[in-house]
């Protein structure tokens, strides 16, 4: 699995992830929201599911799927989350004692107007974050981290 990430190869089938990480993977539905399309006959409602998947040990993925039924949307989102699993680097804050527990350095990511910043934190701090990023960071195996988000989150 590490060679796949090392050479940036695309993962085309979710069963590949099941083979390598199958037993340790846990998934969680972050949000289910109805979305509507206006047609001549009225509105057509579909359901959008956001699912996070991780092994609590350095791998995390996020899947988003839209479908007419909730169950189908969740199943599709789980498959897409498995295909989008990425390794997460972990590091220390201060002394290199024990296992890595936080992000190795300050990191910033943005998508559209949203800017998210992760800042290393001392051991025992916990994840200081909103509920959704907290779940994602926990699934990635990060125990201590400060976060900051700007924009239309």
N, C-alpha and C positions, 0 to 999 in steps of 0.2 A: 504493500500500500504506500509506503514511504517513497518508493521508486516512482510510483505514478505521480505523486506530488512533486518529486525532484525534477522530473522531466516535463512537468505541466501537461500531462496527457489527459484528455477528456474522459470522464467515466460515463459510459453510454447506457449501462444497465444497473439497476438498483441491487441486483443479486450479487454483484461484485462486492458491494459494501456489506451485504448480509454475510458473505463468506468470511471477510476479514474481521468485521466488528460486530457481527450478528448478535451474540448473547449480551454484550455490554451496552448496546444502544438502547436509549430510552427516548420516547417522543412525547411531546406535549403540545396540545392545541392552544395557541396563543390567543387567537381571535377568530370568530366566525361573524361575518357581516353580510347582510343582504345588499346586493347592487341591482339597479334597475335600468333597463333600456326602454326608451319610449318608442312604441310602434304605433301604426295606424289604429290597431285594435285596442290600444291601451298600453299598460306597462308589462314588460316581461321581467320577472324577478329571478335572479340567480343568486347563489350563495358563494361567497369568497372565503376560503379557509387559509389561515396562516398557521403553519406547523413548524416547530423547532425540534431538531433531533440532535442528540449528542451522547457521548460515552463518559462524560464527567472526567475525562483524562486527556484533553488536548485535541478533540475532534468535535466540530459542531457544524450543523447545516440548517438552512432555512428554506422552506418550500411554501409557495403560494399557488393555489389552484381555485378556479371558478367553475361551478357546475350547477345544474338545475336542482340537484339534491344535496343535502348536507353531507351524508355519508360518502357519496362519490367524491365530493370536493375534498374531504379529509383524507380519503385513501390516495387520491392523486397528489395532494400536497405532501404526504409522507414519502411517496416515491420521488417527487421532485427534491425534497429535503435530503434524501439519501444521495441523490445525484450531485447535490451542491455541497457536500461535506468538505470542509477544509481543515487543515491542521492549524492549531493555535499555539504560538510560541509563548512559553511562560518563563518568568524570571524571578529575581529576588528583589527585596527592598532592603538595602543595608547589607547585613551579614549573609553569607551563603551557607546557612545552616538549615538542614532538613530538605524537604522537597520544594521545588519552585511553587510559589503561591500567588504571584501577581503578574501583571504585564511587564515585559522587560524594560520598556521605556515609554515615554509619553507618545501616544499615537492619535492621529486625527483622521476621520473618514467623513466624506460627505456624499450625499445623493440629493440632487435638486437643491432646495433651500435648507435642508437639514444638515447640520454639522454636529458630529458626535466626537467627543474627546475622551480617551481613557488615560488615566494617570495612575502610576504605581502607588500602592499604599502599604503601610507597615503591617506585619503579621498580626492578626486578631481584629483588624478594622472591619472586615466583612465587605460586602459589595454595597457601596453607597450609590444607589441608582433608582430610577423609576422601575416599576414591576416588570415590564417586558424586557428591557436590556439586562435586568438582574437575572432573569431566567436563562437568557442566552449565555451570559458570562458564567453562570453556575454550570450549565451543560458543557461549556468549554473546559471546565476544570480550574477556573480562576476563583480563588477564595477571597482575595482582598484587592479592591480596586475602587478608585474614585472615578465618577463619570460626570460629564457635562454635555448637555445637548442644547442646540440653538436652532431656531427656525420652526417651521410648521411640523412639529413631531406628532 
